[in-house]
Amino acid sequence: MKRRTLTALAALLLAVTVSLSGCELSLERLTNGGAVPAPSAEYTGIQDGFRYTKTTLTGQEQYLYDQLLAGLKDQAETIDGLYPDNDMIQKAIDAIDRDYPELFWFSGTGQIETTLLGERAMEAVYRPTYAMDAAQRAETQAKIDQWTADCLATIDTSASQYAQALGVYTYLIDHADYQDVGSNSIVNIMVGGAGLCGCYAKTMQYVLNQLGIQAAYITGQAKGQSHAWNLVWLDGTPCWVDPTWGDPVFAGGEESQGPAYAYFGLTTADLLRTHTIDGSIPVPECVSNDANYFYRSGLYFTSYHAGALTSAIQRAIAAGEGQCSVRYSDEAYSTACAQLFARGQLHSIFRQAAQAAGVGTVVPDSLWYSRDDTMGVLTFVIPS
């Protein structure tokens, strides 16, 4: 009897201590000695559209993800009651930052504070850093909505997902400049008109999500520097899309008349020619060329034939396009370059293409072209 009385007294003292500290603990916490209990490993998460990185988390990490996300959406100053595992909290925050480009008011960073009782971690609190206040957020959202509406107005939503994504890719590149900015927020491009690779990738992800196209934000390295791009599912096929490398400003293509398509719809094997995936989250192996621009457009050649290139340039001239890009297999690329440049076939091909197109295009003495020797892509500027 005495032992039960002491136990009851201890519980009462704990409840009084909690009350005096201004906290309100659940029965579950009380039975856990006042500490936040570990989330269930069986937690399956709240469904909120396609959020790829979340699917790579454990049940416990998804629970923290949902707790943190609710606070970030409300722009809460503090998000408390978190299970005190700093690594899990940081992993959940990083996943949200990858999955939610629309949380542009959240900087992606914050402070994790842990309450200790002796050496035991009792609870964690997350204090997010916000890039703007509520009024600025509303004003910025209106501008983002307008940019999105303008982009979607150019997209045929009855077309294939491939065609829709290619339209977004083209619009984004035409309405963005590659410049050094302070963050990877979509605000930089959708409001400011310029940004880094992370801005391109998040903007692409954001707009594709509006179309119901599954897209994820992926990081790694390219040209020895940190880089970001997209993993996209088009008509059921996973592929890689890098809108930053598709921007001729980034690629140094001063004479380019449109996007570079060498980095739209890549397989993993082709991506790894130039990129390194950092492995921070697991990704599928992309093996199909069904969503590759050149395969899809009939502009991929496994051998060099002057007639095939003439037909491709003819179609571009007739359509009033500013350039024509083709891709050759590794075996055919060197042959194509030798015939076109070393042996001078390029001018005769352009003359034949212009004549066949029937638009009276005058072929100048100098023709502008670019070579992507890594991908086997040749891009020819159509004379105006």
C-alpha positions as CSV (number, residue, x, y, z in Angstrom):
1,M,0.0,0.0,0.0
2,K,2.8,2.3,0.9
3,R,4.5,1.7,-2.5
4,R,1.3,2.5,-4.4
5,T,0.9,5.7,-2.5
6,L,4.5,6.7,-3.3
7,T,3.9,5.9,-7.0
8,A,0.7,8.0,-7.1
9,L,2.5,10.8,-5.4
10,A,5.4,10.7,-7.9
11,A,2.9,10.9,-10.8
12,L,1.1,13.8,-9.1
13,L,4.4,15.7,-8.6
14,L,5.2,15.1,-12.3
15,A,1.8,16.5,-13.3
16,V,2.3,19.5,-11.1
17,T,5.7,20.1,-12.5
18,V,4.4,19.9,-16.0
19,S,1.5,22.3,-15.2
20,L,3.8,24.8,-13.5
21,S,6.1,24.8,-16.5
22,G,3.3,25.9,-18.8
23,C,3.3,22.6,-20.8
24,E,0.5,20.2,-21.4
25,L,1.5,16.7,-21.8
26,S,-0.5,13.8,-23.2
27,L,-1.1,10.6,-21.3
28,E,1.3,9.0,-23.7
29,R,4.1,11.4,-22.7
30,L,3.3,11.0,-19.0
31,T,3.6,7.3,-19.3
32,N,6.9,7.8,-21.1
33,G,8.4,9.8,-18.2
34,G,7.5,13.2,-19.8
35,A,9.5,12.5,-23.0
36,V,8.0,12.6,-26.5
37,P,7.7,8.9,-27.4
38,A,9.2,7.5,-30.6
39,P,6.9,7.7,-33.6
40,S,5.5,4.4,-34.9
41,A,7.6,2.7,-37.4
42,E,4.4,1.7,-39.2
43,Y,3.3,5.3,-39.8
44,T,2.4,5.6,-43.5
45,G,2.1,9.4,-43.8
46,I,-0.5,11.9,-45.0
47,Q,-1.0,11.8,-48.8
48,D,-0.5,15.2,-50.4
49,G,0.1,14.7,-54.1
50,F,3.3,13.3,-55.4
51,R,6.2,13.9,-53.0
52,Y,9.0,11.6,-54.1
53,T,11.5,12.2,-51.3
54,K,8.9,11.4,-48.6
55,T,8.4,8.0,-50.1
56,T,12.1,7.2,-49.4
57,L,11.8,7.9,-45.7
58,T,11.0,5.5,-42.8
59,G,7.7,5.6,-41.1
60,Q,9.2,7.5,-38.1
61,E,10.8,10.1,-40.5
62,Q,7.5,10.5,-42.3
63,Y,5.7,11.2,-39.0
64,L,8.2,14.0,-38.3
65,Y,7.9,15.2,-41.9
66,D,4.1,15.6,-41.5
67,Q,4.5,17.4,-38.1
68,L,7.0,19.8,-39.5
69,L,5.1,20.4,-42.8
70,A,2.0,21.4,-40.9
71,G,3.9,24.1,-39.0
72,L,5.8,25.4,-42.1
73,K,2.5,25.7,-44.1
74,D,1.1,27.8,-41.2
75,Q,4.4,29.8,-41.0
76,A,4.7,28.9,-37.3
77,E,7.5,30.5,-35.4
78,T,8.2,27.3,-33.5
79,I,7.2,23.7,-34.2
80,D,7.3,21.8,-30.9
81,G,6.4,18.4,-29.6
82,L,9.0,16.7,-31.9
83,Y,10.6,13.4,-31.1
84,P,14.1,14.5,-30.1
85,D,16.2,12.9,-32.8
86,N,18.1,15.6,-34.5
87,D,19.3,13.5,-37.4
88,M,15.7,12.4,-38.2
89,I,14.4,15.9,-37.9
90,Q,17.0,17.3,-40.3
91,K,16.4,14.5,-42.7
92,A,12.7,15.3,-42.7
93,I,13.4,19.0,-43.2
94,D,15.6,18.3,-46.1
95,A,13.0,16.0,-47.7
96,I,10.3,18.7,-47.3
97,D,12.7,21.2,-49.0
98,R,13.1,18.9,-51.9
99,D,9.4,17.9,-52.2
100,Y,7.7,21.3,-51.7
101,P,9.0,24.0,-54.1
102,E,5.8,25.9,-53.3
103,L,7.0,26.6,-49.7
104,F,8.9,29.6,-51.1
105,W,8.6,31.5,-47.8
106,F,10.6,28.9,-46.0
107,S,14.4,29.3,-46.4
108,G,15.0,25.6,-45.9
109,T,17.0,26.2,-42.7
110,G,16.2,26.6,-39.1
111,Q,17.4,25.7,-35.6
112,I,16.7,22.4,-33.7
113,E,16.5,22.8,-29.9
114,T,16.4,19.9,-27.6
115,T,15.1,19.8,-24.0
116,L,17.1,17.6,-21.7
117,L,16.3,16.1,-18.3
118,G,19.6,15.1,-17.0
119,E,21.1,13.3,-20.0
120,R,17.8,12.2,-21.4
121,A,16.4,14.0,-24.4
122,M,12.7,14.9,-23.7
123,E,11.5,17.0,-26.6
124,A,12.7,18.8,-29.7
125,V,11.6,22.2,-31.1
126,Y,12.2,23.4,-34.6
127,R,12.5,27.2,-35.2
128,P,12.3,27.7,-39.0
129,T,13.9,30.6,-40.8
130,Y,11.5,32.4,-43.2
131,A,12.4,34.5,-46.2
132,M,9.4,36.8,-45.9
133,D,6.4,37.7,-43.7
134,A,2.8,36.8,-44.4
135,A,2.0,39.9,-46.4
136,Q,5.0,39.4,-48.6
137,R,4.1,35.8,-49.0
138,A,0.6,36.7,-50.3
139,E,2.1,39.3,-52.7
140,T,4.7,36.8,-54.0
141,Q,2.1,34.0,-54.4
142,A,0.1,36.2,-56.7
143,K,3.1,36.8,-58.9
144,I,3.9,33.1,-59.0
145,D,0.3,32.3,-59.9
146,Q,0.5,34.7,-62.8
147,W,3.8,33.2,-64.1
148,T,2.3,29.8,-63.8
149,A,-0.9,30.8,-65.6
150,D,1.2,32.4,-68.4
151,C,3.2,29.2,-68.8
152,L,0.2,26.9,-68.7
153,A,-1.5,29.0,-71.3
154,T,1.1,27.8,-73.8
155,I,0.6,24.1,-72.9
156,D,-1.9,21.8,-74.6
157,T,-3.1,19.9,-71.6
158,S,-4.8,17.3,-73.8
159,A,-1.4,16.3,-75.2
160,S,0.9,13.6,-73.9
161,Q,2.8,14.2,-70.7
162,Y,6.0,14.2,-72.8
163,A,4.6,17.1,-74.9
164,Q,3.4,19.0,-71.8
165,A,6.7,18.6,-70.0
166,L,8.6,19.7,-73.2
167,G,6.4,22.8,-73.3
168,V,7.2,23.7,-69.7
169,Y,10.9,23.1,-70.3
170,T,10.9,25.4,-73.3
171,Y,8.9,28.1,-71.6
172,L,11.1,28.0,-68.5
173,I,14.3,28.3,-70.5
174,D,12.8,31.1,-72.6
175,H,11.8,33.1,-69.5
176,A,14.8,32.6,-67.3
177,D,18.5,33.6,-67.2
178,Y,21.2,31.7,-65.4
179,Q,22.6,34.0,-62.7
180,D,24.1,33.7,-59.3
181,V,21.4,34.4,-56.7
182,G,21.2,33.8,-52.9
183,S,18.9,30.8,-52.8
184,N,17.3,28.0,-54.8
185,S,13.8,29.4,-54.4
186,I,11.3,29.4,-57.3
187,V,10.8,33.1,-56.5
188,N,14.1,33.9,-58.2
189,I,12.9,32.8,-61.6
190,M,9.1,33.2,-61.3
191,V,9.4,36.7,-59.9
192,G,12.9,37.8,-60.6
193,G,13.5,36.1,-64.0
194,A,16.9,34.6,-63.1
195,G,18.4,32.0,-60.9
196,L,20.8,29.1,-60.3
197,C,20.3,25.4,-61.2
198,G,18.3,24.8,-58.1
199,C,15.9,27.5,-59.1
200,Y,15.5,26.0,-62.5
201,A,14.9,22.5,-61.1
202,K,12.4,23.7,-58.5
203,T,10.5,25.8,-61.0
204,M,10.3,22.8,-63.4
205,Q,9.1,20.6,-60.5
206,Y,6.5,23.1,-59.4
207,V,4.9,23.6,-62.8
208,L,4.9,19.9,-63.6
209,N,3.2,19.2,-60.3
210,Q,0.5,21.7,-61.4
211,L,-0.1,19.5,-64.5
212,G,-0.2,16.3,-62.4
213,I,3.1,15.2,-63.8
214,Q,5.3,13.4,-61.3
215,A,8.6,15.3,-60.8
216,A,11.3,15.2,-58.2
217,Y,14.3,17.4,-57.2
218,I,17.6,15.7,-57.5
219,T,21.1,16.9,-56.5
220,G,24.6,15.8,-57.4
221,Q,27.6,17.2,-59.3
222,A,28.3,18.4,-62.8
223,K,31.5,20.0,-64.2
224,G,33.0,19.5,-60.7
225,Q,30.3,21.7,-59.0
226,S,27.2,21.0,-57.0
227,H,24.2,20.8,-59.3
228,A,20.4,20.1,-59.3
229,W,18.0,18.8,-61.9
230,N,14.8,16.7,-62.2
231,L,13.7,13.1,-62.2
232,V,10.4,13.0,-64.1
233,W,7.9,10.4,-65.0
234,L,6.5,11.0,-68.5
235,D,3.7,8.8,-69.7
236,G,4.8,6.2,-67.2
237,T,8.5,6.3,-68.1
238,P,11.1,7.7,-65.6
239,C,13.8,9.9,-67.1
240,W,16.1,12.7,-66.4
241,V,15.5,16.4,-67.3
242,D,18.0,19.2,-66.7
243,P,16.5,22.5,-67.6
244,T,19.6,24.5,-66.5
245,W,21.8,22.7,-69.1
246,G,19.0,23.2,-71.6
247,D,19.4,27.0,-71.3
248,P,21.8,28.2,-74.0
249,V,22.9,31.1,-71.8
250,F,24.2,28.6,-69.3
251,A,25.7,26.5,-72.0
252,G,27.5,29.5,-73.6
253,G,25.5,29.2,-76.8
254,E,25.4,32.9,-77.8
255,E,24.1,32.2,-81.2
256,S,21.6,29.6,-80.1
257,Q,18.0,30.3,-81.1
258,G,16.2,28.1,-78.5
259,P,16.6,25.5,-75.8
260,A,19.2,22.8,-76.0
261,Y,17.5,19.5,-76.0
262,A,20.4,17.2,-75.2
263,Y,19.3,17.0,-71.6
264,F,15.6,16.3,-72.0
265,G,14.4,12.7,-71.3
266,L,17.8,11.1,-70.6
267,T,18.5,7.6,-69.5
268,T,20.7,7.1,-66.5
269,A,23.5,5.9,-68.7
270,D,23.4,9.1,-70.7
271,L,23.0,11.3,-67.7
272,L,26.1,9.8,-66.1
273,R,28.2,11.0,-69.1
274,T,28.1,14.5,-67.6
275,H,26.4,14.3,-64.1
276,T,27.1,12.5,-60.8
277,I,24.1,11.6,-58.6
278,D,25.0,12.3,-55.0
279,G,23.1,9.4,-53.6
280,S,21.3,11.4,-50.9
281,I,18.1,9.7,-51.8
282,P,17.5,6.5,-53.8
283,V,16.5,6.9,-57.4
284,P,15.3,4.4,-60.1
285,E,17.4,3.3,-63.0
286,C,16.1,5.1,-66.1
287,V,16.6,2.8,-69.0
288,S,14.0,3.8,-71.6
289,N,14.5,6.4,-74.4
290,D,10.7,6.7,-74.9
291,A,10.8,10.2,-73.5
292,N,14.1,11.3,-75.0
293,Y,13.7,14.4,-77.3
294,F,15.8,13.1,-80.1
295,Y,14.3,9.6,-80.2
296,R,10.8,11.0,-79.9
297,S,11.3,13.5,-82.7
298,G,13.0,11.2,-85.1
299,L,16.3,13.1,-84.8
300,Y,18.5,10.3,-83.4
301,F,20.6,8.6,-86.1
302,T,22.7,5.4,-85.7
303,S,24.5,6.1,-89.0
304,Y,25.4,9.2,-91.0
305,H,23.3,9.9,-94.1
306,A,23.3,13.3,-95.8
307,G,19.7,12.8,-96.9
308,A,18.4,12.2,-93.4
309,L,20.1,15.4,-92.1
310,T,18.9,17.4,-95.1
311,S,15.3,16.3,-94.3
312,A,15.6,17.3,-90.7
313,I,17.0,20.7,-91.5
314,Q,14.3,21.1,-94.2
315,R,11.5,20.5,-91.6
316,A,13.1,23.0,-89.3
317,I,13.3,25.7,-92.0
318,A,9.7,25.0,-93.1
319,A,8.5,25.3,-89.6
320,G,10.2,28.6,-89.1
321,E,12.4,27.3,-86.3
322,G,15.6,29.1,-85.3
323,Q,17.7,26.0,-85.1
324,C,17.9,22.2,-85.8
325,S,19.5,19.8,-83.4
326,V,20.2,16.1,-84.2
327,R,21.9,13.4,-82.2
328,Y,24.2,10.6,-83.5
329,S,25.1,7.4,-81.9
330,D,28.7,7.2,-80.6
331,E,29.7,5.2,-83.7
332,A,28.1,7.6,-86.2
333,Y,29.1,10.9,-84.6
334,S,32.7,11.0,-85.7
335,T,31.6,10.2,-89.3
336,A,29.0,12.9,-89.3
337,C,31.5,15.5,-88.1
338,A,34.1,14.5,-90.6
339,Q,31.6,14.6,-93.5
340,L,30.0,17.9,-92.5
341,F,33.0,19.9,-91.4
342,A,36.2,18.4,-92.6
343,R,34.8,17.6,-96.1
344,G,32.5,20.6,-96.2
345,Q,29.1,18.9,-96.8
346,L,27.2,21.3,-94.4
347,H,26.7,24.1,-97.0
348,S,25.4,21.8,-99.7
349,I,23.0,20.2,-97.2
350,F,21.7,23.6,-96.1
351,R,21.2,24.6,-99.7
352,Q,19.3,21.5,-100.6
353,A,17.2,21.8,-97.4
354,A,16.3,25.4,-98.2
355,Q,15.4,24.6,-101.7
356,A,13.2,21.6,-100.6
357,A,11.5,23.8,-98.0
358,G,10.7,26.3,-100.7
359,V,11.0,29.3,-98.4
360,G,13.8,31.1,-100.2
361,T,16.3,30.9,-97.4
362,V,19.6,32.3,-98.4
363,V,22.5,30.2,-97.2
364,P,25.4,32.5,-96.1
365,D,29.1,31.7,-96.4
366,S,29.3,31.2,-92.7
367,L,27.0,28.9,-90.8
368,W,26.7,28.8,-87.1
369,Y,26.7,25.4,-85.3
370,S,27.6,23.9,-82.0
371,R,29.0,20.5,-81.1
372,D,28.3,18.5,-77.9
373,D,30.9,15.8,-78.3
374,T,29.9,14.1,-75.1
375,M,26.3,13.5,-76.1
376,G,26.9,13.3,-79.9
377,V,24.6,16.3,-80.5
378,L,25.0,18.8,-83.4
379,T,22.9,22.0,-83.4
380,F,22.7,24.1,-86.5
381,V,21.4,27.7,-86.4
382,I,18.9,28.3,-89.3
383,P,19.9,31.5,-91.2
384,S,17.2,34.2,-91.0
